Amino acid sequence: MQDLNHDLVVIGGGIIGVTCAWQLTRAGYKVLLLEKNEIGQGASFGNAGHIATEQVLPLASPAVLRQLPRMLLDPLGPLRLDWRYLPQIAPWLLKLVVNMRPQAQRNSSAGLRLLNEASLPAWQQLLQQAGLSQSLKENGSLLVCESESAFSELHQHLRVLETLGVTAEPWSAKHLHQQISGLIPEVRGGLFFPDTAHVTDPYRLVVKLFEQAVGAGLEQLQADVHGGRCLEGGIELNTSKGKLLAKRVLVAAGAWSAPLVKELAGIKIPLDTERGYHLMLPAEPGRLPMAVSSLERKFIMTPMKGGLRLAGTVEFAGLKRVPDYRRARGLLSHADALFRERIDNKGATPWMGCRPSLPDSLPVIDRVGPQGRLLLALGHHHLGLTQAAVTAQLILGLLSGKPSGLDIAPFRLARFGQLPPSHTLNNSVCLPGSEM
């Protein structure tokens, strides 16, 4: 067994793992990053690029139950459940139903709001420190609607968001068309979210942060981690390159995190995967000035350096089933329907990625195990990019053990089962720059 002289081993080379590695390396910790594939090639490669601070409503809602027949029968619907995957996901769905209770929904929204409110400032701080502020476009985002019924739903959504403390500005059809040219006249209005932003190239952002971390001392080993155990003096990891002995471990392996949490923490976490799709349109670099999503069509259009990215839909089909790229290509018809001039789809490329999803729509951000040697940053579902920078700050606070007024109890692993007393720590962490 190789005895590693690192302060921490990070498992996972997506936006969460890389951002944490960047933050910890910059703070002076000696970090090793383990990733079985190339850096940033998972869900971080193809996300919508939207810093979605306005998304504070959990997936668990009665509306999901009402959509169940369509989810099973419509392979191209915005929310899809592959019937062949139903036996495997049934326990997760039951937990989703439990989280549809009003108090559970309120708890989830409060937790999402807590993280999202800090997410954009965290990204601003991190990107300024990294010299990458140009990667972030802070011009807000827009949610539009077309039908009269959707217009009423939009204003009801506004009232809900206002009660949750989310800033949103109603835009009339006239003002909307003045700001976003080219949309069809049927677009009746929208909600503008000034406290949102978008990333111009999500994959390049991951790569740039990784390269900076390597320059600051981060080490990387391309290896698959398929087991391990907590020991008295460290954590033993079983990898494709042999056994490694780590002082501390951070699990940030996205949709592949559950088996590691089970072995290392002794708890079965209800983690499943939301398969998300995008269609990249390189011939459409200047179609929109900001990210625009559709209330009825349930998708988002984000302007990026590489063109216009159409993204959205949720598919529950597990990690192994081959992608159904009809879901990505179907986004083109939705985009076409919103513009007076047809979308240029020359060179369009589809993509699918697996997002880690927990039934309460909250991530796990925690430090557990004997002497707190095991750290966790996982389950961010479709908000991984949004919450990556603040998650990195929280992990740094957990590792340093500094107290803070930020309560991370909503994100503790113990909410999914009882942990031994030796596995629990207090609920406060110190955000960099906060008062002691």
C-alpha positions as CSV (number, residue, x, y, z in Angstrom):
1,M,0.0,0.0,0.0
2,Q,1.3,3.4,-0.9
3,D,1.3,5.9,2.0
4,L,0.4,9.3,0.5
5,N,1.8,12.4,2.0
6,H,-1.2,14.6,1.2
7,D,-3.5,16.6,3.4
8,L,-6.5,15.5,1.3
9,V,-7.4,13.3,-1.6
10,V,-10.3,14.6,-3.7
11,I,-12.3,12.0,-5.7
12,G,-13.9,13.6,-8.7
13,G,-12.7,15.8,-11.5
14,G,-15.9,17.7,-12.3
15,I,-16.7,21.3,-11.4
16,I,-17.3,20.5,-7.7
17,G,-14.2,18.4,-7.2
18,V,-11.9,20.8,-9.2
19,T,-13.3,23.9,-7.6
20,C,-12.7,22.4,-4.1
21,A,-9.2,21.3,-5.1
22,W,-8.5,24.8,-6.4
23,Q,-9.7,26.4,-3.2
24,L,-7.9,24.0,-0.9
25,T,-4.6,24.1,-2.8
26,R,-4.7,27.9,-2.8
27,A,-5.3,27.8,1.0
28,G,-2.0,25.8,1.4
29,Y,-3.2,22.3,1.6
30,K,-1.4,19.5,-0.2
31,V,-4.1,17.9,-2.4
32,L,-4.2,14.9,-4.7
33,L,-7.1,14.7,-7.2
34,L,-8.3,11.3,-8.4
35,E,-10.4,11.1,-11.6
36,K,-11.0,8.1,-13.8
37,N,-11.6,10.1,-17.0
38,E,-10.3,13.4,-18.3
39,I,-10.9,16.4,-16.2
40,G,-14.3,18.1,-16.7
41,Q,-15.7,15.4,-19.1
42,G,-18.8,14.5,-17.1
43,A,-21.8,16.6,-16.4
44,S,-19.5,19.7,-16.0
45,F,-18.8,19.5,-19.8
46,G,-22.3,20.1,-21.0
47,N,-24.3,21.9,-18.4
48,A,-26.4,24.9,-19.4
49,G,-23.8,27.4,-18.1
50,H,-26.5,29.1,-16.0
51,I,-25.7,30.4,-12.5
52,A,-29.3,29.6,-11.5
53,T,-29.6,31.4,-8.2
54,E,-33.4,31.8,-8.8
55,Q,-34.0,28.1,-8.8
56,V,-35.0,27.5,-5.2
57,L,-38.0,25.1,-5.7
58,P,-37.3,21.4,-5.2
59,L,-38.1,18.7,-7.7
60,A,-40.4,17.0,-5.2
61,S,-43.8,18.5,-5.8
62,P,-47.3,17.1,-6.4
63,A,-47.0,18.3,-10.0
64,V,-44.5,15.5,-10.6
65,L,-47.0,12.9,-9.5
66,R,-49.6,14.3,-11.9
67,Q,-47.0,14.0,-14.7
68,L,-46.2,10.3,-14.0
69,P,-48.3,8.8,-16.8
70,R,-46.7,11.1,-19.3
71,M,-43.3,10.6,-17.9
72,L,-43.6,6.8,-18.6
73,L,-45.3,7.1,-22.0
74,D,-43.6,10.1,-23.7
75,P,-39.9,9.4,-24.5
76,L,-39.3,13.1,-25.5
77,G,-41.2,14.9,-22.7
78,P,-39.4,17.4,-20.5
79,L,-39.6,15.0,-17.5
80,R,-39.0,11.4,-18.5
81,L,-38.9,8.1,-16.6
82,D,-37.7,5.1,-18.6
83,W,-40.1,2.3,-17.6
84,R,-37.3,-0.2,-17.7
85,Y,-35.5,1.7,-14.9
86,L,-38.6,1.8,-12.7
87,P,-37.7,-1.1,-10.5
88,Q,-34.3,0.3,-9.7
89,I,-35.5,3.9,-9.0
90,A,-38.6,2.9,-7.1
91,P,-37.1,3.4,-3.6
92,W,-35.8,6.8,-4.7
93,L,-39.2,7.8,-6.0
94,L,-40.8,6.8,-2.7
95,K,-38.4,9.2,-0.9
96,L,-39.3,11.8,-3.5
97,V,-42.9,11.4,-2.5
98,V,-42.1,11.8,1.2
99,N,-40.3,15.1,0.3
100,M,-43.5,16.4,-1.3
101,R,-45.0,17.1,2.2
102,P,-45.4,20.9,2.7
103,Q,-42.8,21.1,5.5
104,A,-40.3,19.1,3.6
105,Q,-40.7,21.3,0.6
106,R,-40.3,24.4,2.7
107,N,-37.1,22.9,4.2
108,S,-35.7,22.1,0.8
109,S,-36.5,25.6,-0.5
110,A,-34.9,27.2,2.5
111,G,-31.7,25.1,2.0
112,L,-31.6,25.9,-1.7
113,R,-32.1,29.6,-1.0
114,L,-29.3,29.5,1.6
115,L,-26.8,28.1,-0.9
116,N,-28.0,30.0,-3.9
117,E,-27.9,33.4,-2.2
118,A,-24.2,32.9,-1.6
119,S,-23.4,31.3,-4.9
120,L,-22.9,34.3,-7.2
121,P,-20.8,36.3,-4.7
122,A,-18.7,33.1,-4.2
123,W,-18.1,32.8,-8.0
124,Q,-17.3,36.5,-8.3
125,Q,-14.7,36.2,-5.5
126,L,-13.2,33.0,-6.9
127,L,-13.0,34.2,-10.5
128,Q,-11.5,37.5,-9.5
129,Q,-8.8,35.6,-7.5
130,A,-8.2,33.3,-10.5
131,G,-8.1,36.1,-13.0
132,L,-11.0,34.6,-14.9
133,S,-13.8,37.2,-14.3
134,Q,-14.3,37.4,-18.0
135,S,-15.7,33.8,-17.9
136,L,-18.8,35.1,-16.1
137,K,-21.5,37.3,-17.8
138,E,-23.5,39.0,-15.1
139,N,-26.4,40.3,-17.2
140,G,-29.1,38.3,-15.6
141,S,-31.5,35.8,-17.1
142,L,-35.1,35.7,-18.4
143,L,-38.0,33.3,-18.0
144,V,-40.6,33.8,-20.8
145,C,-44.1,32.5,-21.5
146,E,-46.3,32.4,-24.6
147,S,-49.9,31.4,-23.6
148,E,-52.4,33.2,-21.5
149,S,-52.6,30.4,-19.0
150,A,-48.8,30.4,-18.7
151,F,-48.8,34.2,-18.2
152,S,-51.0,33.6,-15.2
153,E,-48.8,30.8,-14.0
154,L,-45.8,33.1,-14.4
155,H,-47.2,35.7,-12.0
156,Q,-48.1,33.0,-9.5
157,H,-44.5,31.8,-9.7
158,L,-43.4,35.4,-9.1
159,R,-45.4,35.5,-5.9
160,V,-43.9,32.2,-4.7
161,L,-40.4,33.4,-5.4
162,E,-41.0,36.7,-3.6
163,T,-42.0,34.8,-0.4
164,L,-38.7,32.9,-0.7
165,G,-36.7,36.1,-1.0
166,V,-35.8,35.7,-4.7
167,T,-35.5,38.9,-6.7
168,A,-37.5,38.9,-9.9
169,E,-38.7,41.7,-12.1
170,P,-41.9,41.2,-14.2
171,W,-41.3,42.3,-17.8
172,S,-44.2,43.3,-20.0
173,A,-44.3,42.0,-23.6
174,K,-43.3,45.5,-24.9
175,H,-40.3,45.8,-22.6
176,L,-39.3,42.2,-23.2
177,H,-39.3,42.6,-27.0
178,Q,-37.3,45.8,-26.7
179,Q,-34.6,43.9,-24.7
180,I,-34.7,40.6,-26.6
181,S,-35.1,41.1,-30.4
182,G,-36.2,38.4,-32.7
183,L,-38.7,36.6,-30.5
184,I,-42.1,35.8,-31.9
185,P,-44.9,38.3,-31.0
186,E,-46.7,35.5,-29.1
187,V,-44.2,35.8,-26.3
188,R,-46.4,37.6,-23.7
189,G,-43.9,38.6,-21.1
190,G,-41.4,37.2,-18.6
191,L,-39.6,37.4,-15.4
192,F,-36.1,38.9,-15.3
193,F,-33.7,37.6,-12.6
194,P,-31.0,40.3,-12.1
195,D,-29.0,38.2,-9.6
196,T,-28.2,35.4,-12.0
197,A,-25.4,35.1,-14.5
198,H,-24.0,32.6,-17.1
199,V,-20.6,31.1,-17.9
200,T,-19.4,31.5,-21.4
201,D,-17.6,28.1,-21.5
202,P,-18.3,25.8,-18.6
203,Y,-15.8,23.1,-19.7
204,R,-12.9,25.6,-20.2
205,L,-13.7,27.0,-16.8
206,V,-13.1,23.6,-15.2
207,V,-9.9,23.1,-17.2
208,K,-8.6,26.5,-16.4
209,L,-9.2,26.1,-12.6
210,F,-7.6,22.7,-12.7
211,E,-4.5,24.0,-14.5
212,Q,-4.2,26.8,-12.0
213,A,-4.5,24.4,-9.1
214,V,-1.8,22.2,-10.7
215,G,0.4,25.2,-11.0
216,A,-0.1,25.9,-7.3
217,G,0.9,22.3,-6.3
218,L,-2.2,20.1,-6.9
219,E,-1.3,16.6,-8.0
220,Q,-3.5,14.4,-10.1
221,L,-3.8,10.7,-10.7
222,Q,-6.0,9.2,-13.4
223,A,-7.6,6.3,-11.5
224,D,-11.0,4.8,-10.7
225,V,-11.8,4.5,-7.0
226,H,-14.1,1.5,-6.4
227,G,-14.0,1.0,-2.7
228,G,-12.3,1.7,0.6
229,R,-12.6,1.8,4.3
230,C,-11.9,4.2,7.2
231,L,-9.0,3.2,9.4
232,E,-7.8,4.5,12.7
233,G,-5.0,6.6,11.1
234,G,-6.5,7.4,7.7
235,I,-8.7,6.2,4.9
236,E,-7.7,3.3,2.6
237,L,-8.9,3.6,-1.0
238,N,-9.1,0.8,-3.5
239,T,-8.2,2.2,-6.9
240,S,-7.5,0.9,-10.4
241,K,-3.8,1.9,-9.6
242,G,-3.7,-0.1,-6.4
243,K,-4.4,0.7,-2.8
244,L,-3.8,4.2,-1.5
245,L,-3.7,5.4,2.1
246,A,-5.0,9.0,2.5
247,K,-5.1,11.2,5.6
248,R,-8.4,12.6,4.5
249,V,-10.7,12.1,1.6
250,L,-13.3,14.4,-0.2
251,V,-15.9,12.5,-2.2
252,A,-17.1,14.7,-5.0
253,A,-17.7,12.0,-7.6
254,G,-21.2,13.3,-8.7
255,A,-23.6,10.6,-9.8
256,W,-21.0,7.9,-8.9
257,S,-20.7,8.9,-5.3
258,A,-23.2,6.6,-3.6
259,P,-21.1,3.4,-3.4
260,L,-18.2,5.3,-1.9
261,V,-20.3,6.9,0.7
262,K,-21.7,3.5,1.6
263,E,-18.3,1.9,2.1
264,L,-16.6,4.9,3.7
265,A,-19.4,6.3,5.9
266,G,-21.5,3.2,6.4
267,I,-24.7,4.8,5.2
268,K,-26.8,4.2,2.1
269,I,-27.4,7.6,0.5
270,P,-30.5,7.8,-1.8
271,L,-28.5,9.2,-4.8
272,D,-29.8,8.7,-8.3
273,T,-29.1,10.4,-11.6
274,E,-30.9,13.0,-13.7
275,R,-29.7,12.6,-17.2
276,G,-29.6,16.0,-18.9
277,Y,-29.2,16.8,-22.6
278,H,-28.0,19.7,-24.6
279,L,-27.7,20.7,-28.3
280,M,-24.8,23.0,-29.2
281,L,-25.3,25.4,-32.1
282,P,-22.0,26.8,-33.2
283,A,-23.6,28.8,-36.0
284,E,-25.6,30.9,-33.5
285,P,-23.1,32.9,-31.4
286,G,-25.1,36.1,-31.2
287,R,-28.7,35.1,-31.1
288,L,-29.3,36.2,-27.4
289,P,-27.7,38.6,-25.0
290,M,-28.5,36.5,-21.9
291,A,-29.8,33.1,-20.9
292,V,-33.5,32.7,-21.8
293,S,-35.7,29.9,-20.6
294,S,-39.3,28.9,-21.5
295,L,-41.9,28.3,-18.9
296,E,-44.0,26.1,-21.1
297,R,-41.2,24.3,-23.0
298,K,-39.0,23.6,-20.0
299,F,-35.7,24.4,-21.6
300,I,-33.0,27.1,-21.6
301,M,-31.0,28.8,-24.3
302,T,-27.6,30.1,-23.2
303,P,-25.2,32.2,-25.3
304,M,-21.7,30.9,-25.1
305,K,-18.3,31.4,-26.9
306,G,-18.9,28.2,-28.9
307,G,-22.4,29.3,-30.0
308,L,-25.9,28.9,-28.5
309,R,-26.5,26.0,-26.1
310,L,-30.0,24.6,-25.8
311,A,-30.3,22.6,-22.6
312,G,-32.8,21.1,-20.4
313,T,-35.1,18.1,-19.7
314,V,-34.8,15.5,-17.0
315,E,-34.5,11.8,-17.8
316,F,-34.4,9.1,-15.2
317,A,-32.8,6.1,-16.8
318,G,-29.7,5.3,-14.7
319,L,-26.0,5.5,-15.5
320,K,-25.7,2.7,-18.0
321,R,-28.4,3.1,-20.6
322,V,-27.3,4.6,-23.9
323,P,-28.3,8.2,-24.5
324,D,-31.5,9.0,-26.4
325,Y,-30.2,11.9,-28.5
326,R,-33.7,12.5,-29.8
327,R,-34.2,14.4,-26.6
328,A,-31.3,16.8,-27.4
329,R,-32.3,17.3,-31.1
330,G,-35.9,17.9,-30.0
331,L,-34.7,21.1,-28.3
332,L,-34.2,22.6,-31.7
333,S,-37.9,22.6,-32.5
334,H,-38.6,24.4,-29.2
335,A,-36.0,27.1,-30.0
336,D,-37.2,27.5,-33.5
337,A,-40.8,28.0,-32.3
338,L,-39.6,31.0,-30.2
339,F,-37.9,33.0,-32.9
340,R,-39.2,34.8,-36.0
341,E,-36.1,33.6,-38.0
342,R,-35.2,29.9,-38.0
343,I,-32.2,28.7,-36.0
344,D,-29.1,27.8,-38.0
345,N,-28.4,24.3,-36.9
346,K,-25.3,23.8,-39.1
347,G,-22.7,21.7,-37.1
348,A,-25.1,21.1,-34.2
349,T,-23.8,18.5,-31.7
350,P,-25.9,16.7,-29.1
351,W,-24.7,15.7,-25.6
352,M,-25.9,13.8,-22.5
353,G,-24.6,13.9,-19.0
354,C,-25.6,12.4,-15.6
355,R,-26.4,14.8,-12.7
356,P,-26.3,13.5,-9.1
357,S,-29.8,13.9,-7.6
358,L,-31.1,13.4,-4.1
359,P,-34.8,13.3,-3.3
360,D,-34.9,16.5,-1.3
361,S,-33.0,18.4,-4.1
362,L,-30.3,19.5,-1.5
363,P,-26.6,18.5,-1.8
364,V,-24.6,16.8,0.9
365,I,-21.8,19.0,2.2
366,D,-20.4,17.5,5.3
367,R,-17.4,16.2,7.3
368,V,-17.9,12.8,8.9
369,G,-16.1,9.6,9.9
370,P,-13.5,9.1,12.7
371,Q,-11.8,12.4,13.4
372,G,-13.8,13.9,10.5
373,R,-11.5,12.4,8.0
374,L,-14.2,12.0,5.3
375,L,-15.5,15.1,3.6
376,L,-18.5,15.1,1.2
377,A,-19.6,17.4,-1.6
378,L,-22.1,15.7,-3.8
379,G,-25.7,15.5,-4.9
380,H,-26.0,19.1,-6.4
381,H,-28.4,17.8,-9.2
382,H,-28.7,20.5,-11.9
383,L,-27.2,23.2,-9.7
384,G,-23.6,21.8,-9.6
385,L,-22.2,24.8,-11.5
386,T,-24.3,27.3,-9.6
387,Q,-23.2,26.0,-6.2
388,A,-19.6,24.9,-6.9
389,A,-17.8,28.0,-5.6
390,V,-19.8,28.3,-2.4
391,T,-19.4,24.5,-1.8
392,A,-15.6,24.9,-2.1
393,Q,-15.7,27.7,0.5
394,L,-17.8,25.5,2.8
395,I,-15.5,22.5,2.4
396,L,-12.5,24.7,3.2
397,G,-14.3,25.9,6.3
398,L,-15.1,22.3,7.3
399,L,-11.5,21.2,6.8
400,S,-10.1,24.1,8.7
401,G,-12.6,23.7,11.5
402,K,-13.3,27.4,11.8
403,P,-16.7,28.4,13.2
404,S,-19.2,30.6,11.4
405,G,-22.7,31.8,11.4
406,L,-23.6,29.7,8.4
407,D,-25.6,26.7,9.4
408,I,-25.0,23.7,7.1
409,A,-27.4,21.4,9.0
410,P,-29.7,21.1,5.9
411,F,-26.8,19.6,4.0
412,R,-25.6,17.0,6.6
413,L,-25.4,13.4,5.6
414,A,-27.2,12.4,8.8
415,R,-30.5,13.5,7.3
416,F,-30.5,10.2,5.5
417,G,-29.9,8.0,8.5
418,Q,-28.3,7.9,11.9
419,L,-24.5,8.2,12.1
420,P,-22.4,7.1,15.0
421,P,-21.5,10.0,17.4
422,S,-17.9,9.8,16.1
423,H,-19.2,10.7,12.7
424,T,-20.8,14.0,13.6
425,L,-19.4,17.5,13.9
426,N,-21.0,20.9,14.6
427,N,-23.1,22.7,12.1
428,S,-21.1,25.8,11.5
429,V,-18.3,26.5,9.0
430,C,-16.3,29.6,8.3
431,L,-16.7,31.3,4.9
432,P,-13.4,33.0,3.8
433,G,-13.7,36.6,4.8
434,S,-16.4,36.1,7.4
435,E,-16.0,37.4,10.9
436,M,-15.0,34.9,13.6
